[in-house]
Amino acid sequence: MPATRSAQLIGWFAALLGPTLYVKYRVMTALARAWVAGASVAQVGDGEMPSPWKLWWLHVAPTDVIEVAIGVALVWLIGHVILRVRIAWLATVTVALAMLYLGATLIALRETGTLATVEALRLALRWVWHEPGVLLHAFTPRHYAMMAAGLLWVASPIALAHVIARLERGAAWRRWTPAALATALVVAAAIARPDVFAPASPSISVSRGLWTSAALTLTREWRDAPRVPTQSAQALLDEYWRLVYPKGRPPQAAPRVDLAAAERRPRHVIVVMLETAPRQFYDLIDNPSLPVLQSMAAHAIVSNRHYAAAPTSDLGVHAIFSGTYPRPGHPIYRFGRFTTDGLATTLRARGYQTTFIDSTTLRWNVAQEADAVLDLGFSTVREMSDVPLPPIDDPYEYSVARDRKSLSLALDAVVEAARHDQRALVAVQTNLGHYPWRAPAGTTDQSPRARIAGLARTIDGLLGELRAGLASHHLEDEAIIIVTGDHGLRFALEFDSVGEPIRHGDLMFNVPLVIYAPSLIKERITLSWVTSHVDLAPTILDLLGVPRDGLLLQGESVLDRRLEDRVTLLPSGMFVPMYPVDGFHYLGNVYAWAYVIDRVNVRADPVGVPGAAQPALTSDQVRALLTASRRLLDDTAAFFLHRSATAAASPGVSR
């Protein structure tokens, strides 16, 4: 005998509610423990409940009970009553779709601390396509068992409906028990959360139901776009200075050292960006195992407190060469061509040959990323498909050969420019340090930390080859070499491999910095203040004697003491549009705002600042500053897009 309509509806409701509550609980614990240092599950509710269990049963779970009940009712009404689709089909399809999304969300929670999005899924698929070895590290037998259980659960609405139907055919009290329990559960949830449909600000919130959060997240992802520009470049810059200098920005620079004006002249510039290089594992300054970098540091500006502008390569490249922070949300290049006042743009206008070299491919993520590099002012882009290597089976040896080739192409670009009495700006994006951490054959049993140390030594040797090549052409003294990381760790796989929890902080943002200029810097200059990727373009322009007047650059020279009093932004930049946490450095403290739990956290700079002051900003001031920064960075991106579109539309004006 087929299951009754009530049995099918109750089975459908239960089949959706069970996995929804499981994933919602995982969301709650992930938001509390993964992103904000020192947070507990109870704090997710922002003090609403004295214990995590009361928070769960009286505040969190009821919203999902109500949402699932309403969702089943609506789909039943439209699909079955109006469109005449069988309930069993509706239940099976909706549960199958739910399991797909919930499974993706569990992976997203583990790797990024957020709900699943199309952007995150697309990037993950691209990563796996180009780094299939990641799959060997991504899933454990437990994960595969959960995937199998999820597939089997797709049939649960039908199975549960038959179980409930058997109860309904028994004694009277058994007949009404399933319906009574389901009704009581929904009524109790409604009593616990009569405000379930009250508006809440973040797209993900434990106060919302999981499916509402998912819908809002995906909707915001589709609607993400820069606003129409309304301010001039100078107005944007003035607003930025007011924002990042709460105590006011002194009008005059205060250099850490005075470099002779006659020595600040055009030189070749090589920017080497190390892939996934948290400074904790890439200590390049006083490391005897890195003799090349140690010798470079003797004639360099160095820092242990340099920070990436976002934890992704494309946004890191944008910050380094545009001198501005990336916009919140989708990268600027997803909305069209743009024009900044950055390093390559400015030097190209002064006759520099500008070349960008990528050890893999700029198109592995999206095709527009290659256009973005051109829009940053590079006239030539070289990548792996342009200069193929002979087949190399060993992944480590191939990666070493790939980065060696990239650095040799950088040397060729400098030599070629010098041959024509010109100067070259060359950017090299390495790939050797990308996860999974590679190791030479016979040493693959090393710990992840040991592997990373080995990668740093290999990079040190490759930089030695670059320097030797420059010296052989008598060009080393005529060059400035910048070595930094594009970003730190990003995904849980990377954090887990080194035994650290995924968290917004130094492992994600703090990267090494060495600015080697042997003929300009006679002894090491160690910076004590926080610097950012946005400071590199202004710094290099200053070292080359290029004026910055009239340029829309948000950075300062790293030698400028005014940076001691500046807010240095640390936007999470991860997977539109959630941004679980944004933060900033200010006066020896690190502030972080977890939007989805609306919690502000402050901690002392882990690198250590002698005599660091007590927190200078209140929680409300932190929220206001980060909200204003997101709006300003979006307005700046809109300005760059509008500038490019206007130039392209003007006859006789090159973009």
C-alpha positions as CSV (number, residue, x, y, z in Angstrom):
1,M,0.0,0.0,0.0
2,P,1.5,3.4,-1.0
3,A,2.3,5.9,1.8
4,T,-0.4,8.4,2.6
5,R,-0.1,12.1,1.8
6,S,0.6,13.0,5.4
7,A,3.3,10.3,5.7
8,Q,5.0,11.6,2.6
9,L,4.9,15.2,3.8
10,I,6.2,14.4,7.3
11,G,9.0,12.1,5.8
12,W,9.9,14.9,3.4
13,F,10.1,17.4,6.2
14,A,12.2,15.1,8.4
15,A,14.6,14.3,5.5
16,L,15.3,18.0,4.9
17,L,15.4,19.1,8.5
18,G,18.0,16.5,9.8
19,P,20.9,17.5,7.5
20,T,19.9,21.2,7.6
21,L,20.2,21.2,11.4
22,Y,23.5,19.3,11.2
23,V,25.1,21.8,8.8
24,K,23.6,24.8,10.7
25,Y,25.3,23.5,13.9
26,R,28.6,23.2,11.9
27,V,28.1,26.8,10.7
28,M,27.6,28.1,14.2
29,T,30.7,26.3,15.6
30,A,32.8,27.3,12.6
31,L,31.9,31.0,12.9
32,A,32.7,31.0,16.5
33,R,35.9,29.0,16.6
34,A,37.6,29.3,13.2
35,W,37.7,33.0,12.5
36,V,38.0,35.0,15.6
37,A,40.8,34.2,18.1
38,G,39.3,33.6,21.6
39,A,35.7,33.3,20.6
40,S,33.4,30.6,22.0
41,V,30.2,29.1,20.7
42,A,28.2,31.1,23.2
43,Q,29.6,34.4,21.8
44,V,28.1,33.6,18.4
45,G,24.8,34.8,19.8
46,D,26.4,38.1,20.8
47,G,25.4,37.6,24.4
48,E,21.8,36.6,23.7
49,M,22.0,33.3,25.6
50,P,24.1,32.3,28.6
51,S,25.1,28.9,27.2
52,P,25.7,27.4,23.8
53,W,23.0,24.8,24.3
54,K,20.4,27.4,25.2
55,L,21.6,29.4,22.2
56,W,21.1,26.4,20.0
57,W,17.7,25.1,21.2
58,L,16.1,28.5,21.9
59,H,17.6,30.8,19.2
60,V,19.4,29.0,16.4
61,A,17.6,25.7,15.6
62,P,14.0,27.1,15.8
63,T,14.6,29.3,12.7
64,D,15.6,26.3,10.6
65,V,12.6,24.2,11.8
66,I,10.3,27.0,10.7
67,E,12.1,27.6,7.4
68,V,12.1,23.9,6.4
69,A,8.4,23.6,7.3
70,I,7.5,26.6,5.2
71,G,9.8,25.5,2.4
72,V,8.2,22.0,2.2
73,A,4.7,23.6,2.3
74,L,5.4,26.0,-0.5
75,V,7.0,23.4,-2.8
76,W,4.1,21.0,-2.1
77,L,1.6,23.7,-2.9
78,I,3.2,24.8,-6.1
79,G,4.6,21.5,-7.3
80,H,1.9,19.1,-6.2
81,V,-1.3,21.0,-5.8
82,I,-0.8,23.4,-8.8
83,L,1.5,21.5,-11.1
84,R,0.4,18.0,-10.2
85,V,3.9,16.6,-9.6
86,R,4.0,13.6,-7.4
87,I,5.1,14.3,-3.8
88,A,7.7,11.5,-3.9
89,W,9.3,13.1,-6.9
90,L,9.3,16.6,-5.3
91,A,10.7,15.2,-2.1
92,T,13.5,13.2,-3.7
93,V,14.6,16.1,-6.0
94,T,14.6,18.8,-3.3
95,V,16.5,16.5,-0.9
96,A,19.0,15.7,-3.6
97,L,19.6,19.4,-4.4
98,A,19.8,20.1,-0.7
99,M,22.4,17.5,-0.2
100,L,24.5,18.9,-3.0
101,Y,24.4,22.4,-1.5
102,L,24.9,21.2,2.1
103,G,27.9,19.0,1.1
104,A,29.5,22.0,-0.7
105,T,28.8,24.1,2.3
106,L,30.6,21.7,4.6
107,I,33.6,21.8,2.4
108,A,33.4,25.6,2.2
109,L,33.1,25.8,6.0
110,R,36.2,23.7,6.5
111,E,38.3,25.5,3.9
112,T,37.2,29.1,4.2
113,G,34.8,29.4,7.2
114,T,31.9,30.5,5.0
115,L,28.9,29.2,3.2
116,A,29.3,27.8,-0.3
117,T,29.1,30.2,-3.2
118,V,29.3,29.9,-7.0
119,E,32.6,31.8,-6.8
120,A,34.1,29.5,-4.3
121,L,32.9,26.4,-6.2
122,R,34.4,27.8,-9.5
123,L,37.7,28.5,-7.9
124,A,37.9,25.1,-6.2
125,L,37.2,23.3,-9.4
126,R,39.8,25.3,-11.2
127,W,42.3,24.6,-8.5
128,V,41.6,20.9,-8.6
129,W,41.9,20.9,-12.4
130,H,45.4,22.5,-12.3
131,E,46.5,20.8,-9.1
132,P,44.9,17.3,-9.1
133,G,47.2,16.3,-6.3
134,V,45.1,18.4,-3.9
135,L,42.4,15.7,-3.9
136,L,44.9,13.4,-2.2
137,H,45.1,15.8,0.7
138,A,41.6,17.2,0.7
139,F,39.5,14.2,1.8
140,T,39.9,11.5,4.4
141,P,38.0,8.2,4.6
142,R,35.6,9.9,7.0
143,H,34.8,12.5,4.3
144,Y,34.2,9.9,1.7
145,A,31.9,8.0,4.1
146,M,30.0,11.2,4.6
147,M,29.7,11.6,0.9
148,A,28.3,8.1,0.6
149,A,25.9,8.8,3.4
150,G,24.7,11.9,1.6
151,L,24.0,10.0,-1.6
152,L,22.0,7.4,0.3
153,W,20.1,10.1,2.2
154,V,18.6,11.2,-1.1
155,A,16.2,8.2,-0.8
156,S,15.3,9.0,2.8
157,P,12.0,10.9,2.1
158,I,10.6,7.7,0.5
159,A,12.0,5.4,3.2
160,L,10.7,7.7,6.0
161,A,7.3,8.0,4.4
162,H,6.9,4.2,4.4
163,V,8.0,4.0,8.1
164,I,5.5,6.7,9.0
165,A,2.8,5.0,6.9
166,R,3.3,1.8,8.9
167,L,2.7,3.7,12.1
168,E,-0.4,5.3,10.7
169,R,-1.9,1.9,10.1
170,G,-1.6,0.9,13.7
171,A,-3.6,1.9,16.8
172,A,-5.2,5.4,17.0
173,W,-2.5,6.9,19.2
174,R,0.2,5.6,16.8
175,R,-1.8,6.9,13.8
176,W,-1.6,10.5,15.0
177,T,1.8,10.4,16.7
178,P,4.0,11.5,13.6
179,A,1.7,14.4,12.7
180,A,1.4,15.5,16.3
181,L,5.2,15.4,16.8
182,A,5.9,17.3,13.6
183,T,3.2,19.9,14.5
184,A,4.4,20.3,18.0
185,L,8.0,20.8,16.8
186,V,7.0,23.6,14.4
187,V,4.7,25.3,17.0
188,A,7.5,25.1,19.7
189,A,9.9,26.7,17.2
190,A,7.5,29.5,16.4
191,I,7.0,30.2,20.1
192,A,10.8,30.2,20.7
193,R,11.4,32.5,17.7
194,P,8.4,34.7,16.9
195,D,10.9,37.2,15.4
196,V,12.2,34.6,12.9
197,F,11.5,36.9,9.9
198,A,12.8,40.1,11.4
199,P,15.6,41.6,9.3
200,A,19.2,40.9,10.2
201,S,22.2,42.8,8.6
202,P,24.7,40.1,7.6
203,S,23.9,37.6,4.8
204,I,25.1,34.8,7.1
205,S,23.8,34.9,10.6
206,V,22.9,32.3,13.2
207,S,19.8,34.4,13.7
208,R,18.7,33.5,10.2
209,G,17.7,30.1,8.9
210,L,20.4,28.4,6.9
211,W,18.4,28.5,3.7
212,T,17.6,32.2,4.0
213,S,21.3,32.8,4.6
214,A,22.2,30.7,1.5
215,A,19.6,32.6,-0.7
216,L,20.8,36.0,0.4
217,T,24.4,35.1,0.0
218,L,23.9,33.9,-3.6
219,T,21.7,36.9,-4.4
220,R,24.3,39.3,-3.2
221,E,27.0,37.4,-5.1
222,W,25.0,37.9,-8.3
223,R,24.4,41.6,-7.5
224,D,27.9,42.5,-6.6
225,A,29.2,45.3,-8.8
226,P,31.0,48.7,-8.3
227,R,28.8,51.7,-7.7
228,V,28.6,54.6,-10.2
229,P,31.7,56.9,-9.5
230,T,30.8,60.2,-8.0
231,Q,34.1,61.5,-6.7
232,S,37.3,62.8,-8.3
233,A,40.7,61.2,-7.7
234,Q,41.7,63.8,-5.3
235,A,38.5,63.6,-3.3
236,L,38.9,59.8,-3.1
237,L,42.5,60.3,-1.9
238,D,41.5,62.9,0.7
239,E,38.8,60.7,2.1
240,Y,41.2,57.8,2.3
241,W,43.8,59.8,4.2
242,R,41.1,60.9,6.7
243,L,40.0,57.3,7.1
244,V,43.4,55.7,7.7
245,Y,44.9,58.5,9.8
246,P,42.4,58.9,12.6
247,K,44.6,61.4,14.4
248,G,45.3,63.3,11.2
249,R,48.0,62.8,8.5
250,P,51.0,65.1,8.9
251,P,51.5,67.1,5.6
252,Q,55.2,66.3,5.3
253,A,56.9,62.9,5.0
254,A,59.2,61.8,7.8
255,P,61.8,59.5,6.1
256,R,63.5,56.8,8.2
257,V,66.7,57.6,6.3
258,D,67.7,60.3,3.8
259,L,68.7,58.8,0.5
260,A,70.7,61.2,-1.6
261,A,68.5,62.7,-4.4
262,A,71.3,62.1,-6.9
263,E,71.2,58.4,-6.2
264,R,67.4,58.1,-6.6
265,R,67.4,57.7,-10.4
266,P,65.9,55.2,-12.9
267,R,67.1,51.7,-12.4
268,H,65.8,48.2,-13.5
269,V,63.2,46.8,-11.1
270,I,62.5,43.1,-10.6
271,V,59.6,42.2,-8.3
272,V,59.7,38.5,-7.3
273,M,56.4,37.3,-5.7
274,L,56.7,34.1,-3.7
275,E,53.6,31.9,-3.9
276,T,51.8,31.3,-0.5
277,A,54.7,32.6,1.7
278,P,53.7,33.4,5.3
279,R,56.7,35.1,6.9
280,Q,56.6,32.6,9.8
281,F,57.8,30.0,7.4
282,Y,59.7,32.3,5.1
283,D,62.1,34.1,7.4
284,L,64.3,35.6,4.7
285,I,66.3,38.1,6.7
286,D,68.5,36.4,9.3
287,N,68.3,32.8,8.2
288,P,71.8,31.1,7.7
289,S,70.2,28.5,5.5
290,L,69.3,31.2,3.0
291,P,72.8,32.7,2.2
292,V,71.7,34.6,-0.9
293,L,68.8,36.4,0.8
294,Q,70.9,36.9,3.9
295,S,73.6,38.7,1.8
296,M,70.9,40.7,0.0
297,A,69.5,41.9,3.3
298,A,72.7,43.7,4.1
299,H,71.9,46.2,1.4
300,A,68.1,46.2,1.6
301,I,65.1,47.6,3.3
302,V,63.7,44.7,5.3
303,S,60.6,44.1,7.4
304,N,59.0,41.5,9.6
305,R,55.8,43.4,9.7
306,H,54.8,43.6,6.0
307,Y,51.3,42.5,5.1
308,A,49.5,41.3,2.0
309,A,46.5,43.3,1.0
310,A,44.3,40.2,0.6
311,P,44.9,36.4,0.8
312,T,44.6,35.7,-3.0
313,S,47.2,36.0,-5.7
314,D,45.2,38.2,-8.1
315,L,44.3,40.7,-5.4
316,G,47.9,40.7,-4.1
317,V,49.2,41.5,-7.6
318,H,46.6,44.3,-7.9
319,A,47.7,45.9,-4.6
320,I,51.4,45.7,-5.3
321,F,51.2,47.2,-8.7
322,S,48.3,49.6,-8.4
323,G,49.3,51.0,-5.0
324,T,45.6,50.6,-3.9
325,Y,43.7,48.1,-2.0
326,P,41.4,45.7,-4.0
327,R,37.7,46.4,-3.9
328,P,35.5,44.2,-1.6
329,G,33.7,41.6,-3.6
330,H,34.5,40.4,-7.0
331,P,37.9,41.6,-8.3
332,I,37.8,44.8,-10.4
333,Y,38.7,42.9,-13.6
334,R,35.4,41.1,-13.5
335,F,33.6,44.3,-14.5
336,G,35.7,45.5,-17.5
337,R,39.0,47.2,-18.3
338,F,40.4,49.7,-15.9
339,T,43.3,52.1,-15.5
340,T,45.2,52.9,-12.3
341,D,48.1,55.2,-11.5
342,G,50.2,52.2,-10.4
343,L,53.9,51.3,-10.8
344,A,53.8,49.7,-14.2
345,T,51.5,52.3,-15.6
346,T,53.7,55.2,-14.4
347,L,57.0,53.6,-15.4
348,R,55.8,52.6,-18.8
349,A,54.8,56.2,-19.5
350,R,58.5,57.1,-18.7
351,G,59.9,54.7,-21.2
352,Y,60.3,51.5,-19.1
353,Q,59.8,48.1,-20.7
354,T,57.2,46.4,-18.5
355,T,56.9,42.6,-18.4
356,F,54.9,40.3,-16.2
357,I,56.0,36.6,-16.0
358,D,53.8,33.9,-14.5
359,S,55.2,30.5,-13.7
360,T,51.8,28.9,-14.5
361,T,49.0,30.6,-16.3
362,L,47.0,33.8,-15.5
363,R,44.0,32.2,-17.1
364,W,43.7,29.3,-14.7
365,N,41.2,31.2,-12.7
366,V,39.3,33.4,-15.2
367,A,40.3,34.7,-18.6
368,Q,40.0,38.3,-17.5
369,E,42.9,38.0,-15.1
370,A,45.3,38.2,-18.0
371,D,43.6,41.5,-19.1
372,A,43.9,42.7,-15.6
373,V,47.7,42.4,-15.7
374,L,47.7,44.4,-19.0
375,D,45.5,47.0,-17.3
376,L,48.0,47.4,-14.5
377,G,50.4,48.7,-17.1
378,F,52.4,45.7,-18.3
379,S,53.0,45.7,-22.0
380,T,54.2,42.1,-22.2
381,V,52.8,39.0,-20.4
382,R,54.7,35.7,-20.5
383,E,53.3,32.5,-19.0
384,M,53.9,28.8,-19.1
385,S,52.1,28.3,-22.4
386,D,54.3,30.9,-24.1
387,V,57.5,29.2,-23.0
388,P,56.8,25.4,-22.7
389,L,59.3,23.2,-21.0
390,P,60.3,19.6,-21.9
391,P,58.2,17.0,-20.1
392,I,59.3,16.5,-16.5
393,D,57.4,13.8,-14.6
394,D,58.5,14.8,-11.0
395,P,56.2,17.6,-9.7
396,Y,58.9,19.1,-7.6
397,E,61.5,19.2,-10.4
398,Y,59.0,20.6,-12.8
399,S,58.1,23.4,-10.5
400,V,61.7,24.2,-9.9
401,A,62.4,24.2,-13.6
402,R,59.3,26.4,-14.2
403,D,60.4,29.1,-11.7
404,R,64.0,28.9,-12.9
405,K,62.7,29.6,-16.4
406,S,60.6,32.5,-15.2
407,L,63.6,34.1,-13.5
408,S,65.7,33.6,-16.5
409,L,63.1,35.3,-18.6
410,A,63.2,38.2,-16.1
411,L,67.0,38.4,-16.6
412,D,66.5,38.4,-20.4
413,A,64.0,41.3,-20.2
414,V,66.5,43.4,-18.1
415,V,69.4,42.6,-20.4
416,E,67.3,43.4,-23.5
417,A,66.2,46.7,-22.1
418,A,69.7,47.6,-21.2
419,R,70.9,46.8,-24.6
420,H,68.6,49.4,-26.0
421,D,69.6,51.9,-23.3
422,Q,66.2,51.5,-21.6
423,R,65.1,50.4,-18.2
424,A,62.9,47.4,-17.4
425,L,60.2,46.6,-14.8
426,V,59.7,42.9,-14.5
427,A,57.3,41.1,-12.2
428,V,57.7,37.4,-11.6
429,Q,54.9,35.3,-10.0
430,T,56.5,32.1,-8.8
431,N,54.6,28.9,-8.2
432,L,57.0,26.6,-6.3
433,G,55.5,27.4,-2.9
434,H,51.9,26.5,-3.9
435,Y,50.1,23.9,-1.8
436,P,50.5,20.9,-1.8
437,W,54.0,21.5,-0.5
438,R,56.4,19.7,-2.9
439,A,59.7,18.0,-1.9
440,P,62.5,16.4,-3.9
441,A,62.2,12.7,-4.6
442,G,63.3,10.6,-1.5
443,T,62.3,13.3,1.0
444,T,58.5,13.2,0.6
445,D,58.3,11.8,4.2
446,Q,59.3,15.2,5.6
447,S,56.9,17.2,7.7
448,P,55.0,20.0,5.9
449,R,57.1,22.6,7.8
450,A,60.3,20.9,6.7
451,R,59.1,20.9,3.1
452,I,58.3,24.6,3.2
453,A,61.8,25.3,4.6
454,G,63.2,23.3,1.7
455,L,61.2,25.3,-0.7
456,A,62.6,28.5,0.8
457,R,66.1,27.2,0.3
458,T,65.4,26.3,-3.3
459,I,64.1,29.8,-4.0
460,D,67.2,31.2,-2.3
461,G,69.3,29.3,-4.8
462,L,67.2,30.5,-7.8
463,L,67.6,34.1,-6.6
464,G,71.3,33.5,-6.5
465,E,71.2,32.4,-10.1
466,L,69.3,35.6,-11.0
467,R,71.9,37.8,-9.2
468,A,74.8,36.0,-10.9
469,G,73.2,36.6,-14.3
470,L,72.7,40.3,-13.5
471,A,76.3,40.5,-12.3
472,S,77.6,38.8,-15.4
473,H,76.1,41.6,-17.5
474,H,77.3,44.3,-15.0
475,L,73.6,45.1,-14.1
476,E,73.3,44.1,-10.5
477,D,74.2,47.5,-9.2
478,E,71.7,49.0,-11.7
479,A,68.8,46.9,-10.4
480,I,66.4,46.9,-7.5
481,I,65.1,43.5,-6.5
482,I,62.0,43.2,-4.4
483,V,61.2,39.9,-2.8
484,T,57.9,39.4,-1.0
485,G,55.0,36.9,-0.7
486,D,51.8,37.3,-2.6
487,H,49.9,36.2,0.5
488,G,50.0,33.8,3.3
489,L,47.9,30.7,4.1
490,R,44.3,30.7,2.9
491,F,42.6,27.3,3.0
492,A,42.1,24.9,5.9
493,L,44.1,22.3,4.0
494,E,47.1,24.7,4.2
495,F,46.5,25.6,7.8
496,D,45.9,22.0,8.9
497,S,49.1,20.8,7.2
498,V,51.2,23.0,9.5
499,G,49.1,22.3,12.6
500,E,47.4,25.7,12.8
501,P,43.7,26.6,12.9
502,I,42.3,28.6,10.0
503,R,42.1,32.2,11.2
504,H,42.2,35.8,10.0
505,G,45.7,36.9,11.2
506,D,49.4,36.8,10.6
507,L,49.6,33.4,8.9
508,M,47.1,34.7,6.3
509,F,48.6,38.2,5.8
510,N,52.1,38.6,7.2
511,V,54.6,38.0,4.4
512,P,58.4,38.6,4.0
513,L,59.8,41.8,2.5
514,V,63.3,42.5,1.1
515,I,63.9,45.5,-1.1
516,Y,67.5,45.0,-2.4
517,A,69.2,48.0,-3.9
518,P,73.0,47.5,-3.5
519,S,74.1,50.8,-5.1
520,L,71.4,52.9,-3.3
521,I,71.2,51.3,0.2
522,K,74.6,50.9,1.8
523,E,73.5,49.0,5.0
524,R,70.4,47.2,6.1
525,I,67.4,49.3,6.9
526,T,65.0,47.4,9.2
527,L,61.5,48.8,9.5
528,S,59.7,48.8,12.8
529,W,56.3,49.8,11.6
530,V,53.6,48.0,9.7
531,T,53.7,48.2,5.9
532,S,51.4,46.8,3.2
533,H,51.5,45.7,-0.4
534,V,49.9,49.0,-1.3
535,D,53.2,50.7,-0.1
536,L,55.4,49.0,-2.6
537,A,54.5,51.0,-5.7
538,P,55.1,54.4,-3.9
539,T,58.3,53.1,-2.4
540,I,59.8,52.0,-5.7
541,L,58.8,55.2,-7.4
542,D,60.5,57.2,-4.6
543,L,63.7,55.0,-5.0
544,L,63.7,55.8,-8.7
545,G,63.2,59.5,-8.1
546,V,59.8,59.5,-9.8
547,P,57.4,62.1,-8.4
548,R,54.0,60.9,-7.1
549,D,52.1,64.2,-7.3
550,G,48.7,63.7,-8.8
551,L,48.7,59.9,-8.6
552,L,45.9,58.1,-6.9
553,L,48.0,55.8,-4.7
554,Q,46.8,54.7,-1.3
555,G,50.2,53.6,-0.1
556,E,53.2,55.6,1.3
557,S,56.9,55.0,1.0
558,V,57.8,52.2,3.5
559,L,60.5,54.5,4.8
560,D,58.0,57.2,5.9
561,R,57.6,57.3,9.7
562,R,54.0,58.5,9.3
563,L,53.1,54.8,8.8
564,E,53.5,54.4,12.6
565,D,50.1,56.2,13.0
566,R,48.3,54.7,10.0
567,V,45.6,52.2,9.8
568,T,46.8,49.3,7.6
569,L,43.8,47.4,6.2
570,L,43.6,43.6,6.3
571,P,40.6,42.7,4.2
572,S,39.9,39.0,4.1
573,G,39.1,39.2,0.4
574,M,37.7,35.7,0.3
575,F,34.9,34.3,-1.7
576,V,32.3,37.0,-2.5
577,P,30.3,38.1,-0.8
578,M,30.7,36.8,2.7
579,Y,34.1,38.2,3.9
580,P,33.8,36.4,7.3
581,V,36.3,38.8,8.9
582,D,37.9,42.1,7.9
583,G,40.5,43.8,10.1
584,F,43.3,46.3,10.3
585,H,46.5,47.1,12.2
586,Y,46.5,50.3,14.2
587,L,48.9,51.5,16.9
588,G,50.3,48.1,17.9
589,N,47.0,46.3,17.9
590,V,45.1,44.2,15.4
591,Y,41.4,44.8,15.2
592,A,39.0,42.3,13.5
593,W,35.3,42.5,12.8
594,A,33.5,39.2,12.2
595,Y,30.5,40.4,10.3
596,V,28.4,37.3,10.5
597,I,28.5,37.2,14.3
598,D,28.9,41.0,14.6
599,R,31.8,40.6,17.0
600,V,34.9,42.9,17.2
601,N,38.1,41.3,18.5
602,V,41.3,43.1,19.4
603,R,44.7,41.7,20.2
604,A,48.2,42.9,20.5
605,D,50.4,42.7,17.4
606,P,51.9,39.2,17.5
607,V,55.2,40.4,16.1
608,G,55.5,42.6,19.1
609,V,55.6,46.3,19.5
610,P,57.5,47.7,22.5
611,G,55.2,49.7,24.7
612,A,52.1,49.0,22.5
613,A,49.2,51.1,23.7
614,Q,45.9,49.9,24.9
615,P,43.2,49.6,22.2
616,A,42.6,53.1,20.8
617,L,39.3,52.4,19.2
618,T,35.9,51.2,20.4
619,S,34.0,48.4,18.8
620,D,31.6,50.9,17.2
621,Q,34.6,52.8,15.8
622,V,36.0,49.6,14.3
623,R,32.7,48.8,12.6
624,A,32.4,52.3,11.3
625,L,36.0,52.4,9.9
626,L,35.7,49.1,8.1
627,T,32.3,49.9,6.7
628,A,33.6,53.2,5.4
629,S,36.7,51.5,4.0
630,R,34.6,48.9,2.0
631,R,32.6,51.8,0.5
632,L,35.7,53.8,-0.3
633,L,37.6,50.9,-1.9
634,D,34.5,50.2,-4.1
635,D,34.3,53.8,-5.1
636,T,38.0,53.8,-6.0
637,A,37.5,50.7,-8.2
638,A,34.5,52.4,-9.9
639,F,36.7,55.4,-10.6
640,F,39.4,53.3,-12.3
641,L,36.8,51.5,-14.4
642,H,35.1,54.7,-15.4
643,R,38.5,56.3,-16.3
644,S,39.2,53.4,-18.7
645,A,35.8,53.5,-20.2
646,T,36.0,57.2,-20.8
647,A,39.4,57.0,-22.4
648,A,38.3,54.2,-24.7
649,A,35.3,56.2,-25.8
650,S,37.3,59.3,-26.5
651,P,38.6,59.4,-30.1
652,G,42.4,59.6,-30.3
653,V,42.9,58.8,-26.7
654,S,44.7,55.6,-25.8
655,R,43.6,53.7,-22.8
